[in-house]
């Protein structure tokens, strides 16, 4: 990334206008480099870009990673804030143990990606492809996931506080063992088995489309006692 580093320091890339040729050159150099690297080296590039605040949102970042080849990228134990991965190819990406704050995955391909043990606050998965992605043991606060087709995603043992599945087709999602409060499934498509084994209190099914409600559920979710609430990840803050 020496050429990008030169653009940042000598050419003042961060201060360039959104329509400048300098940004176009930086994007081309980045996408070309990523296509040649393995997963570990791709991770090093992303960490460099994040540390230099070149892929930060919420607006279009200095270096736009749309359509970037990030297949198999290794970003374990990374700390990413407001990074934008819109439309990037992140199939089999590994975000295990990472701290993701307000990261944007809108329209990204995340098939078979792993977020095991990750902590996510305000992460946006709107229209992202999440087929067979794993969120096992993850903590999700105020996350958003919308998808028009069935999503066979693993949320087993995940902490789903404030997660938003509004409009998702979650009939193939696996939430057994998941915990959390204030999880929203308004107008989501569910089966009676989707939430089987999940402990999601004070959560709402709203206008969820399901032939039969999961056992013990009403449209307003499952009401918990104070003792039950204390056992959930929301109040334990990750100390299980």
Short mmCIF file of the C-alpha atoms (twelve columns), coordinates in Angstrom:
data_MODEL
# 
_entry.id   MODEL 
# 
loop_
_atom_site.group_PDB 
_atom_site.id 
_atom_site.type_symbol 
_atom_site.label_atom_id 
_atom_site.label_alt_id 
_atom_site.label_comp_id 
_atom_site.label_asym_id 
_atom_site.label_seq_id 
_atom_site.Cartn_x 
_atom_site.Cartn_y 
_atom_site.Cartn_z 
_atom_site.pdbx_PDB_model_num 
ATOM 1   C CA . UNK A 1   0.000   0.000   0.000  1 
ATOM 2   C CA . UNK A 2   2.991   2.313   -0.417 1 
ATOM 3   C CA . UNK A 3   1.323   4.118   -3.345 1 
ATOM 4   C CA . UNK A 4   -1.808  4.787   -1.272 1 
ATOM 5   C CA . UNK A 5   0.364   5.901   1.635  1 
ATOM 6   C CA . UNK A 6   2.047   8.389   -0.694 1 
ATOM 7   C CA . UNK A 7   -1.339  9.711   -1.832 1 
ATOM 8   C CA . UNK A 8   -2.435  10.167  1.778  1 
ATOM 9   C CA . UNK A 9   0.688   12.020  2.898  1 
ATOM 10  C CA . UNK A 10  2.041   13.830  -0.160 1 
ATOM 11  C CA . UNK A 11  -1.166  14.443  -2.118 1 
ATOM 12  C CA . UNK A 12  -3.529  15.077  0.816  1 
ATOM 13  C CA . UNK A 13  -5.973  12.355  -0.246 1 
ATOM 14  C CA . UNK A 14  -8.237  12.782  2.776  1 
ATOM 15  C CA . UNK A 15  -8.744  16.463  1.987  1 
ATOM 16  C CA . UNK A 16  -9.554  15.853  -1.689 1 
ATOM 17  C CA . UNK A 17  -13.005 16.522  -3.153 1 
ATOM 18  C CA . UNK A 18  -15.422 13.631  -3.568 1 
ATOM 19  C CA . UNK A 19  -15.259 13.960  -7.357 1 
ATOM 20  C CA . UNK A 20  -11.481 14.336  -7.628 1 
ATOM 21  C CA . UNK A 21  -9.351  12.164  -9.907 1 
ATOM 22  C CA . UNK A 22  -7.119  11.497  -6.898 1 
ATOM 23  C CA . UNK A 23  -9.858  9.466   -5.235 1 
ATOM 24  C CA . UNK A 24  -10.490 7.535   -8.436 1 
ATOM 25  C CA . UNK A 25  -6.792  6.636   -8.620 1 
ATOM 26  C CA . UNK A 26  -6.788  5.538   -4.975 1 
ATOM 27  C CA . UNK A 27  -9.830  3.320   -5.527 1 
ATOM 28  C CA . UNK A 28  -8.340  1.721   -8.642 1 
ATOM 29  C CA . UNK A 29  -5.038  1.011   -6.881 1 
ATOM 30  C CA . UNK A 30  -6.864  -0.492  -3.895 1 
ATOM 31  C CA . UNK A 31  -9.211  -2.757  -5.882 1 
ATOM 32  C CA . UNK A 32  -6.344  -3.949  -8.079 1 
ATOM 33  C CA . UNK A 33  -4.182  -4.779  -5.049 1 
ATOM 34  C CA . UNK A 34  -6.988  -6.657  -3.277 1 
ATOM 35  C CA . UNK A 35  -7.557  -8.983  -6.247 1 
ATOM 36  C CA . UNK A 36  -3.953  -10.202 -5.957 1 
ATOM 37  C CA . UNK A 37  -3.841  -10.887 -2.219 1 
ATOM 38  C CA . UNK A 38  -4.784  -13.754 0.076  1 
ATOM 39  C CA . UNK A 39  -7.211  -13.340 2.958  1 
ATOM 40  C CA . UNK A 40  -4.635  -12.351 5.567  1 
ATOM 41  C CA . UNK A 41  -3.043  -9.679  3.364  1 
ATOM 42  C CA . UNK A 42  -6.478  -8.356  2.409  1 
ATOM 43  C CA . UNK A 43  -7.137  -7.926  6.102  1 
ATOM 44  C CA . UNK A 44  -3.930  -5.913  6.477  1 
ATOM 45  C CA . UNK A 45  -5.040  -3.598  3.662  1 
ATOM 46  C CA . UNK A 46  -8.468  -3.045  5.230  1 
ATOM 47  C CA . UNK A 47  -6.919  -2.328  8.629  1 
ATOM 48  C CA . UNK A 48  -4.577  0.219   7.016  1 
ATOM 49  C CA . UNK A 49  -7.473  1.927   5.241  1 
ATOM 50  C CA . UNK A 50  -9.541  1.961   8.422  1 
ATOM 51  C CA . UNK A 51  -6.699  3.341   10.556 1 
ATOM 52  C CA . UNK A 52  -6.141  6.069   7.954  1 
ATOM 53  C CA . UNK A 53  -9.898  6.849   8.021  1 
ATOM 54  C CA . UNK A 54  -10.169 6.254   4.280  1 
ATOM 55  C CA . UNK A 55  -13.153 3.856   4.320  1 
ATOM 56  C CA . UNK A 56  -15.238 5.632   6.938  1 
ATOM 57  C CA . UNK A 57  -18.844 6.777   6.407  1 
ATOM 58  C CA . UNK A 58  -21.591 7.592   6.807  1 
ATOM 59  C CA . UNK A 59  -21.242 9.398   3.448  1 
ATOM 60  C CA . UNK A 60  -19.261 7.947   0.548  1 
ATOM 61  C CA . UNK A 61  -15.788 7.226   1.954  1 
ATOM 62  C CA . UNK A 62  -12.529 8.547   0.520  1 
ATOM 63  C CA . UNK A 63  -11.748 5.055   -0.817 1 
ATOM 64  C CA . UNK A 64  -14.952 3.412   -2.017 1 
ATOM 65  C CA . UNK A 65  -14.875 -0.371  -1.492 1 
ATOM 66  C CA . UNK A 66  -17.985 -1.032  -3.593 1 
ATOM 67  C CA . UNK A 67  -17.525 -4.300  -5.529 1 
ATOM 68  C CA . UNK A 68  -14.123 -4.880  -3.889 1 
ATOM 69  C CA . UNK A 69  -12.828 -8.459  -3.909 1 
ATOM 70  C CA . UNK A 70  -12.625 -9.134  -0.178 1 
ATOM 71  C CA . UNK A 71  -13.356 -12.842 -0.365 1 
ATOM 72  C CA . UNK A 72  -11.845 -14.666 2.592  1 
ATOM 73  C CA . UNK A 73  -10.558 -11.480 4.217  1 
ATOM 74  C CA . UNK A 74  -9.243  -12.110 7.737  1 
ATOM 75  C CA . UNK A 75  -10.311 -9.371  10.151 1 
ATOM 76  C CA . UNK A 76  -10.307 -11.273 13.415 1 
ATOM 77  C CA . UNK A 77  -10.173 -9.141  16.567 1 
ATOM 78  C CA . UNK A 78  -10.320 -5.988  14.448 1 
ATOM 79  C CA . UNK A 79  -11.778 -2.709  15.642 1 
ATOM 80  C CA . UNK A 80  -13.756 -1.025  12.875 1 
ATOM 81  C CA . UNK A 81  -15.879 2.093   13.291 1 
ATOM 82  C CA . UNK A 82  -18.158 3.451   10.551 1 
ATOM 83  C CA . UNK A 83  -16.379 1.426   7.857  1 
ATOM 84  C CA . UNK A 84  -18.390 1.135   4.639  1 
ATOM 85  C CA . UNK A 85  -18.368 -2.204  2.775  1 
ATOM 86  C CA . UNK A 86  -21.393 -1.550  0.554  1 
ATOM 87  C CA . UNK A 87  -21.637 -4.050  -2.347 1 
ATOM 88  C CA . UNK A 88  -18.250 -5.583  -1.475 1 
ATOM 89  C CA . UNK A 89  -17.695 -9.305  -1.999 1 
ATOM 90  C CA . UNK A 90  -17.045 -10.591 1.540  1 
ATOM 91  C CA . UNK A 91  -17.838 -14.252 1.048  1 
ATOM 92  C CA . UNK A 92  -16.139 -16.376 3.720  1 
ATOM 93  C CA . UNK A 93  -14.832 -13.263 5.472  1 
ATOM 94  C CA . UNK A 94  -13.756 -13.783 9.084  1 
ATOM 95  C CA . UNK A 95  -14.748 -11.051 11.549 1 
ATOM 96  C CA . UNK A 96  -14.419 -13.361 14.559 1 
ATOM 97  C CA . UNK A 97  -13.989 -11.499 17.853 1 
ATOM 98  C CA . UNK A 98  -14.071 -8.091  16.174 1 
ATOM 99  C CA . UNK A 99  -15.643 -4.893  17.515 1 
ATOM 100 C CA . UNK A 100 -17.822 -3.409  14.780 1 
ATOM 101 C CA . UNK A 101 -19.382 -0.019  15.436 1 
ATOM 102 C CA . UNK A 102 -21.791 1.476   12.870 1 
ATOM 103 C CA . UNK A 103 -20.255 -0.602  10.075 1 
ATOM 104 C CA . UNK A 104 -22.213 -0.630  6.800  1 
ATOM 105 C CA . UNK A 105 -22.700 -3.933  4.933  1 
ATOM 106 C CA . UNK A 106 -25.590 -2.739  2.759  1 
ATOM 107 C CA . UNK A 107 -25.815 -4.887  -0.408 1 
ATOM 108 C CA . UNK A 108 -22.608 -6.734  0.565  1 
ATOM 109 C CA . UNK A 109 -22.133 -10.436 -0.138 1 
ATOM 110 C CA . UNK A 110 -21.494 -12.153 3.188  1 
ATOM 111 C CA . UNK A 111 -22.234 -15.767 2.295  1 
ATOM 112 C CA . UNK A 112 -20.536 -18.072 4.843  1 
ATOM 113 C CA . UNK A 113 -18.916 -15.129 6.610  1 
ATOM 114 C CA . UNK A 114 -18.153 -15.568 10.316 1 
ATOM 115 C CA . UNK A 115 -18.985 -13.033 13.017 1 
ATOM 116 C CA . UNK A 116 -18.466 -15.542 15.816 1 
ATOM 117 C CA . UNK A 117 -17.836 -13.775 19.116 1 
ATOM 118 C CA . UNK A 118 -17.997 -10.335 17.497 1 
ATOM 119 C CA . UNK A 119 -19.527 -7.288  19.182 1 
ATOM 120 C CA . UNK A 120 -21.738 -5.202  16.898 1 
ATOM 121 C CA . UNK A 121 -23.387 -1.870  17.573 1 
ATOM 122 C CA . UNK A 122 -25.457 -0.165  14.901 1 
ATOM 123 C CA . UNK A 123 -24.278 -2.512  12.148 1 
ATOM 124 C CA . UNK A 124 -26.374 -2.379  8.981  1 
ATOM 125 C CA . UNK A 125 -27.003 -5.595  6.996  1 
ATOM 126 C CA . UNK A 126 -29.825 -4.148  4.878  1 
ATOM 127 C CA . UNK A 127 -30.220 -6.218  1.680  1 
ATOM 128 C CA . UNK A 128 -26.939 -7.989  2.440  1 
ATOM 129 C CA . UNK A 129 -26.558 -11.620 1.410  1 
ATOM 130 C CA . UNK A 130 -26.123 -13.636 4.600  1 
ATOM 131 C CA . UNK A 131 -26.584 -17.204 3.411  1 
ATOM 132 C CA . UNK A 132 -24.939 -19.553 5.945  1 
ATOM 133 C CA . UNK A 133 -23.237 -16.678 7.764  1 
ATOM 134 C CA . UNK A 134 -22.499 -17.411 11.420 1 
ATOM 135 C CA . UNK A 135 -23.176 -15.092 14.360 1 
ATOM 136 C CA . UNK A 136 -22.548 -17.780 16.972 1 
ATOM 137 C CA . UNK A 137 -21.774 -16.174 20.325 1 
ATOM 138 C CA . UNK A 138 -21.953 -12.668 18.847 1 
ATOM 139 C CA . UNK A 139 -23.382 -9.628  20.641 1 
ATOM 140 C CA . UNK A 140 -25.605 -7.520  18.416 1 
ATOM 141 C CA . UNK A 141 -26.879 -4.155  19.571 1 
ATOM 142 C CA . UNK A 142 -29.215 -2.181  17.315 1 
ATOM 143 C CA . UNK A 143 -28.291 -4.219  14.250 1 
ATOM 144 C CA . UNK A 144 -30.444 -4.199  11.129 1 
ATOM 145 C CA . UNK A 145 -30.981 -7.077  8.717  1 
ATOM 146 C CA . UNK A 146 -33.470 -7.071  5.857  1 
ATOM 147 C CA . UNK A 147 -33.601 -9.606  3.065  1 
ATOM 148 C CA . UNK A 148 -36.205 -10.610 0.525  1 
ATOM 149 C CA . UNK A 149 -35.375 -14.326 0.410  1 
ATOM 150 C CA . UNK A 150 -34.997 -17.024 3.089  1 
ATOM 151 C CA . UNK A 151 -31.767 -16.579 5.027  1 
ATOM 152 C CA . UNK A 152 -30.203 -19.739 6.534  1 
ATOM 153 C CA . UNK A 153 -28.167 -17.805 9.104  1 
ATOM 154 C CA . UNK A 154 -26.806 -19.196 12.372 1 
ATOM 155 C CA . UNK A 155 -27.594 -17.011 15.400 1 
ATOM 156 C CA . UNK A 156 -27.194 -19.807 17.941 1 
ATOM 157 C CA . UNK A 157 -25.972 -18.534 21.340 1 
ATOM 158 C CA . UNK A 158 -25.809 -14.991 19.940 1 
ATOM 159 C CA . UNK A 159 -26.734 -11.927 21.975 1 
ATOM 160 C CA . UNK A 160 -29.354 -10.119 19.886 1 
ATOM 161 C CA . UNK A 161 -30.208 -7.091  22.021 1 
ATOM 162 C CA . UNK A 162 -32.073 -4.477  19.983 1 
ATOM 163 C CA . UNK A 163 -31.498 -6.407  16.756 1 
ATOM 164 C CA . UNK A 164 -33.948 -5.512  14.003 1 
ATOM 165 C CA . UNK A 165 -35.218 -8.212  11.642 1 
ATOM 166 C CA . UNK A 166 -38.058 -6.072  10.255 1 
ATOM 167 C CA . UNK A 167 -39.150 -7.414  6.884  1 
ATOM 168 C CA . UNK A 168 -36.624 -10.273 6.885  1 
ATOM 169 C CA . UNK A 169 -37.423 -13.739 5.626  1 
ATOM 170 C CA . UNK A 170 -36.087 -15.595 8.666  1 
ATOM 171 C CA . UNK A 171 -37.832 -18.930 8.109  1 
ATOM 172 C CA . UNK A 172 -34.479 -20.697 7.713  1 
ATOM 173 C CA . UNK A 173 -32.619 -18.752 10.425 1 
ATOM 174 C CA . UNK A 174 -31.390 -20.732 13.445 1 
ATOM 175 C CA . UNK A 175 -31.896 -18.816 16.688 1 
ATOM 176 C CA . UNK A 176 -31.857 -21.671 19.205 1 
ATOM 177 C CA . UNK A 177 -29.950 -20.587 22.314 1 
ATOM 178 C CA . UNK A 178 -29.934 -16.926 21.266 1 
ATOM 179 C CA . UNK A 179 -30.677 -14.391 23.996 1 
ATOM 180 C CA . UNK A 180 -31.678 -10.755 24.138 1 
ATOM 181 C CA . UNK A 181 -34.338 -8.135  24.723 1 
ATOM 182 C CA . UNK A 182 -36.144 -5.691  22.442 1 
ATOM 183 C CA . UNK A 183 -35.602 -7.778  19.302 1 
ATOM 184 C CA . UNK A 184 -37.946 -6.712  16.494 1 
ATOM 185 C CA . UNK A 185 -39.518 -9.022  13.901 1 
ATOM 186 C CA . UNK A 186 -42.140 -6.670  12.476 1 
ATOM 187 C CA . UNK A 187 -43.456 -8.058  9.169  1 
ATOM 188 C CA . UNK A 188 -40.745 -10.739 9.212  1 
ATOM 189 C CA . UNK A 189 -41.509 -14.183 7.844  1 
ATOM 190 C CA . UNK A 190 -41.085 -16.850 10.517 1 
ATOM 191 C CA . UNK A 191 -41.920 -20.453 11.274 1 
ATOM 192 C CA . UNK A 192 -42.931 -21.772 14.665 1 
ATOM 193 C CA . UNK A 193 -39.498 -23.394 14.894 1 
ATOM 194 C CA . UNK A 194 -37.489 -20.243 14.094 1 
ATOM 195 C CA . UNK A 195 -37.453 -19.032 17.702 1 
ATOM 196 C CA . UNK A 196 -37.525 -22.454 19.333 1 
ATOM 197 C CA . UNK A 197 -35.005 -22.446 22.178 1 
ATOM 198 C CA . UNK A 198 -34.369 -18.709 21.974 1 
ATOM 199 C CA . UNK A 199 -34.761 -16.470 25.037 1 
ATOM 200 C CA . UNK A 200 -35.844 -13.126 23.641 1 
ATOM 201 C CA . UNK A 201 -37.811 -11.147 26.173 1 
ATOM 202 C CA . UNK A 202 -39.832 -7.987  25.630 1 
ATOM 203 C CA . UNK A 203 -39.458 -8.495  21.904 1 
ATOM 204 C CA . UNK A 204 -42.124 -7.925  19.267 1 
ATOM 205 C CA . UNK A 205 -43.405 -10.066 16.417 1 
ATOM 206 C CA . UNK A 206 -45.591 -7.159  15.313 1 
ATOM 207 C CA . UNK A 207 -47.026 -8.036  11.916 1 
ATOM 208 C CA . UNK A 208 -44.836 -11.110 11.525 1 
ATOM 209 C CA . UNK A 209 -46.039 -13.572 8.897  1 
ATOM 210 C CA . UNK A 210 -46.186 -17.026 10.453 1 
ATOM 211 C CA . UNK A 211 -48.738 -19.842 10.332 1 
ATOM 212 C CA . UNK A 212 -48.342 -20.508 14.025 1 
ATOM 213 C CA . UNK A 213 -46.757 -18.469 16.785 1 
ATOM 214 C CA . UNK A 214 -43.737 -20.005 18.501 1 
ATOM 215 C CA . UNK A 215 -44.623 -21.680 21.791 1 
ATOM 216 C CA . UNK A 216 -45.108 -19.143 24.561 1 
ATOM 217 C CA . UNK A 217 -45.083 -16.171 22.196 1 
ATOM 218 C CA . UNK A 218 -47.656 -13.492 21.534 1 
ATOM 219 C CA . UNK A 219 -47.446 -10.638 19.039 1 
ATOM 220 C CA . UNK A 220 -45.730 -8.701  21.830 1 
ATOM 221 C CA . UNK A 221 -43.078 -11.318 22.496 1 
ATOM 222 C CA . UNK A 222 -42.286 -13.058 25.761 1 
ATOM 223 C CA . UNK A 223 -42.582 -11.161 29.031 1 
ATOM 224 C CA . UNK A 224 -39.787 -11.921 31.485 1 
ATOM 225 C CA . UNK A 225 -39.535 -11.719 35.244 1 
ATOM 226 C CA . UNK A 226 -36.861 -9.479  36.771 1 
ATOM 227 C CA . UNK A 227 -34.817 -12.578 37.609 1 
ATOM 228 C CA . UNK A 228 -35.044 -13.866 34.046 1 
ATOM 229 C CA . UNK A 229 -34.033 -10.488 32.657 1 
ATOM 230 C CA . UNK A 230 -30.921 -10.453 34.832 1 
ATOM 231 C CA . UNK A 231 -29.800 -13.681 33.218 1 
ATOM 232 C CA . UNK A 232 -29.898 -12.312 29.729 1 
ATOM 233 C CA . UNK A 233 -26.931 -10.847 27.905 1 
ATOM 234 C CA . UNK A 234 -28.423 -7.341  27.943 1 
ATOM 235 C CA . UNK A 235 -28.010 -7.004  31.684 1 
ATOM 236 C CA . UNK A 236 -24.988 -9.250  32.087 1 
ATOM 237 C CA . UNK A 237 -23.134 -7.108  29.506 1 
ATOM 238 C CA . UNK A 238 -21.372 -10.090 28.037 1 
ATOM 239 C CA . UNK A 239 -20.315 -11.667 31.356 1 
ATOM 240 C CA . UNK A 240 -21.920 -15.045 31.007 1 
# 
